[in-house]
Amino acid sequence: MDNTKRITQIALFVALIAVFSQIAIPLPMGVPINLALFAVFICAMMLPLKQSMFAVLIYLLLGFIGVPVFAGFRAGPSSLLGKTGGYLIGYFFCTFLIGILRYRTNSFLKRMAAMLLGLIACYTFGTLWFVKVTNIGIIQSLGYCVIPFIPGDIIKIISASLLVPRLQSALKLKIA
């Protein structure tokens, strides 16, 4: 694949994650429900591992330097290093896990399993970060930051698992 095509695909997914981050519903404790993870799931399934991780890294760096790409058009070091920043950084771990598993995801259930493992990585890192920054206990933090999001994230996983093969077919992309 030539460099122009790679760069274009990475840029497309950086933009997709940024746009989907803005489709959000705020909740108490400042952890919004948004579609960023849906875009991360699709990115990790559609692009090779290095490219998908690079796309997420660029997204995080853009937000860190002040480009308003995070939910609610937030940006800056305080967004990435604040109480919910661990979930943003967790996108990177999510992408990594899905990326290393994507070559074995030749069925709907396997795609869902890969995305679920990626989600667990994101939840784990984000929740531990939240606990550290807020000094709120793990059980209470799970109640704020994980449990309310599980139904929506399961819907995102199911939707992405159904959508990815159709996108790959439409765009004539191969998992290779």
URPECOR-V535160 format. One line per field, one symbol per residue. ss: DSSP state (@ for helix, = for strand, . for the rest). phi: phi as a letter, one per 40 degrees, with the letter a starting at -180 (. if undefined). A space follows every 50 residues. Layout:
BEGIN
ss=???
phi=???
END
This chain:
BEGIN
ss=..@@@@@@@@@@@@@@@@@@@..==..@@@..==.@@@@@@@@@@@..@@ @@@@@@@@@@@@@@@....=@@@=..@@@@@...@@@@@@@@@@@@@@@@ @@@@...@@@@@@@@@@@@@@@@@@@@@@@@@@@...@@@@@@@@.@@@@ @@@@@@@@@@@@@@@@@@@@@.....
phi=.ccccccccccccccccccccccbbcbdggbccacdcdccdcdcccbddc ccccccccdccdccchccbcdgfcagdcccbccbcccccddccdcccccc cccbbcadccccccccccccccdccccccdccccgcccccccccbbdccd dccccccccccccdcccccccfcbca
END
